[in-house]
Amino acid sequence: MSTSEAVLNAGIRGSTSVICVVANLIIIYLEIMSAIFDFIFGFGNLLRVYNDIFPIFYGLSDQVARTACTALLTPVIIAYQMRQTTFLFISIDKICAIRFPMSYRVTSNKLKITITILSCSIYTSFSVAASWLTRIVDNNSMECKIFYVFNFKYLLYYMGSGCFLTFLVLLVTIWNWILSHQKDNAFFMKADENRKTITEYTKVKKAIQYIIANYLIMWAIPQAVLFFYMIIGSDVEVSSTLIIISNHLNCVHCGLNLVIYLACNQQMRTLFQRYILLKRLETEVSVSTTQHQNGRTQLPPAQ
């Protein structure tokens, strides 16, 4: 790959990360948490852009340079693994909201977020530790690329686990959409007086259909192709080229997601504002009830 192509590819990866952050900030509720890991992903890619333009790691035969290159690639691995696992927890959370509404209401968001973050952090910590323990230390390659730094067997696990989590998220998301669609059909038949809200929900749901299709075509399938090639072949150059193509498709995936989110942003914002209003009313009622009970408790005894 020429220097200009390397810079262009790295720039696209960095731009993709920024788009991911913006797109995730538009999504409501727990999805906002994934923007934290997208920021880590973006930071790692920005370092890689700098390295492509000004090769600070030119000559990885030096142990110090190889260690620095590994540190440069680690944020991308952290964010990639945590994004995959958080998306899975978010999808499961939505399933629970539909299947077990009563239990879902009494379970605090803080507890759900804490469990998600801790579980994802433990899984990612093992993955990062394995990447460092199995990294290549005697490769004379002059390039700071993932296939020249990390052990191929580790990368096979890395891509395989990512591929498995991707299709698991896709499966759970489709299941969630089907359950939600069935439940909404039963509700809409009794809700003729609230057509405006129904229209807003319908538009958001159609956007989710586009997001699922985009996720499948631009994210899941390229990952599967790369993983299956790594199983049947071990050519590092071809694998490196495939991952570059996958990065470009991921860029398209994130850009399309951003367009989809912006297209229905008004409906999402309206629904989110209603959610915030309900939470505020619940808080005010709770505070008022507590103050009333405390006032009754502190009344002086009758003489």
Protein Blocks (a to p, Z undefined) as FASTA:
>chain_A
ZZklmmmmmmmmmmmmmmmmmmmmmpghjllmmmmmmmmmmmmmmmmmmmmmmccbgojk
bmklmmmmmmmmmmmmmmmmmmmmmmmmmmmmmmmmmmmmmlmmmpcfklmmmmmmmmmm
mmmmmmmmmmmmmpcfkbcbfbdcfklmbcfklmmmmmmmmmmmmmmmmmmmmmmmmmmm
mmmmmmmmmmmmlmmlmmmmmmmmmmmmmmmmmmmmmmmmmmmmmmmmmmmpccfklmmm
mmmmmmmmmmmmmmmmmmmmmmmmmmmmmmmmmmmmmmmmmmmmmmmmmmmmmmmmmpcc
dZZ
